[in-house]
Amino acid sequence: MASLELEYSLAPTEPMEPFSTGRPTKRRIRGGRGLVLVIAALYFIIPFYAAMQFSLQDIQGHFSLQPLSQILTAPGFVSALWLSTQLAVATMMITLVLMVPTVIYVHLRMPRFRRVMEVVTMLPIVIPPIVLIVGVLQASPLWLKNSQYLLALAYVVLAMPFVYRSLDAGLGALDLKTLVEASRSLGSGWFSTILRVLVPNLRSALLSASVLTLALVFGEFTMASLDNWTTLPVWIALAPTNNPRINTLVAMIFLLATCLLLMGLVSLDRSKSRHSRRS
Amino acid sequence: MSDLATETAHSPASEGGEVGHGSRHPGALGRSLRTSAPVLPFITYVALGLGVPTLVIVNYAFRSNAGRLTTENISTILRGGQYLTGFENSLKLALVTSIVPGVLGTLLAYAIATSKHELFKRLVAAASGVLANFGGVNLAFMFIASFGPAGVAIKWLAAAGINPWDHGFNIYKLWGVGFVYVYFQIPLMVLVITPAFHGLRESWREAAENLGASSWRYWRHVGLPVLMPSVLGSMFLLFGSGFAAYATAEALTTGTIALTPIQIGAILQGNVLAGEANIAYALGLAMIVILLGSIGAYGLLQRRSSRWLR
């Protein structure tokens, strides 16, 4: 904290908070905060920018968009992309069907079980993917072992920690009991209550959970490589292309796409300020 | 992970219809079974997807290749040699990449949490969620392209007269890998520590200032003591994340570095001395034990800090 403290005293004059008691209690770190944020932004942008510049070059080392057009024709890329897409869709569907009704039910009827859920959904962090996949491969029957969807089943487990927390926070922000009672007393069954009342209210939580699941599936290398499936990350790491720029470019495009997707969702969604949950 | 460690005490959910724990009335068991039936699919899934594989690992960790019960796998690891070195490196790496990004992430989270722009905060939270999960191959390729021996950022630095590669920097060695890990560890720290800053109430600072405390004394006696359990707890989480990471180091060094996850991967892909195959399971078990410890510490500290964070 020491460096922040320093910045504090350097920037003594700051506009007061609206609810200030009259004293300039917020002699805040506009200067210090700006410095920290700029350094952090540089730290996160420089490697990305450098990698982009590295991949968007022609043979002479000049900027060129030509590598973009080579992606689609790179050997194995399309099938890897297709495999990852299938896995992503399967993972998202299983995750949502498994987690959404469970978390809603636990919030409504078994509040004590939330403690258990919290601990259980932390466990995938404790079992590293490299260890988990070994056990999964040993334990699964042959027909499942030969299927690409074994990976999707395992990814559901990996996605649990953030999917659960996202849903839990989303449900915590709703007046769940009132919503459900209103819907039930108007005559809808459980199925349509979940689908037509709760899911629309949970939109932002569901969307961010889905995007993070997507990012997980499109980035997961450990399990896929040990299960011998050439998903996109495995292709990026091991593809026998004679042009490493293409692989780097694909990696960067996916980082950029997930980031923009999630940030877009977040900024579009104005319905629920996070502040409303606190205080 | 976008909402990892959000406050847990907040519970507007209905309190009705709880499972009757310990109830001895006839029919209570049936009713409690019926109440908990809807969570059975989830429990079954976790048992099959997480429980069974873990049991398999524990089982194989204590078996010889011929299938007899043995502690030979464990003692081979403890006897020293490459596997112990692997653990030593992994622990060192995890320790450093939890403390340094932990401190930096806390500073960054504070700078973000004190911002008044709600949209900015939410954008940063979204970006942190993506970056914290951005380990692995993509990250490794990004750093090879930017900070590798022929990387673009290295060329910039070399043009400025300081080429880190001439001063002992090597992205393919242990601390080079650590340098890369920081890129996903800082956003992870920001994600998990941010809720703690919301627990620092403005009234505490006002009270301290009315009593004549300087900014330094406020932090020394109020701010830091309240934050400390959260900071330490989050660092344990980072420790676990750094300790378990495989893909980044594997893609970066193509498996030439002695880290426990890399060694497990190498054994599984068949690069192993005859008769040592089950050591992979013993290594896995050891990792699980260490990670259980660090996540347990995270949980305990998190509970302690929730006293202040409502």
Interface residues (C-beta under 8 A of the other chain):
Chain A: M1 S3 L4 E5 Y8 S9 E17 F19 T21 R23 T25 R27 R28 I29 G32 R33 V36 L37 A40 Y43 F44 I46 P47 F48 A50 A51 Q53 F54 S55 L98 M99 P101 T102 Y105 V106 H107 L108 R109 M110 P111 R112 F113 R114 M117 E118 V119 V120 M122 L123 P124 I125 V126 I127 P128 P129 I130 V131 L132 V134 G135 V136 Q138 A139 L153 A154 V156 V157 M160 P161 F162 R165 S166 D168 A169 L171 G172 L174 D175 L176 K177 S208 A209 L212 A215 L216 G219 E220 F221 T222 L226 P233 V234 I236 A237 P244 N247 T248 A251 M252 F254 L255 T258 C259 L262 M263 L265 V266 S267 S273 R274 H275 R277 R278
Chain B: M1 S2 D3 L4 A5 T6 E7 T8 H10 S11 P12 A13 S14 E15 G16 G17 E18 V19 H21 T35 S36 P38 V39 P41 F42 Y45 V46 G49 L50 V52 P53 T54 L55 V56 I57 Y60 T106 L107 L108 Y110 A111 I112 T114 S115 E118 L119 K121 R122 L123 A125 A126 A127 G129 V130 L131 N133 F134 G135 G136 V137 N138 A140 F141 M142 F143 I144 A145 S146 F147 G151 V152 A153 W156 Y183 I186 H198 E202 R205 E206 E209 N210 S215 W216 W219 L224 L237 G240 S241 F243 A244 Y246 A247 E250 A251 P261 I264 G265 L268 Q269 A280 Y281 G284 M287 I288 L291 L292 I295 G299
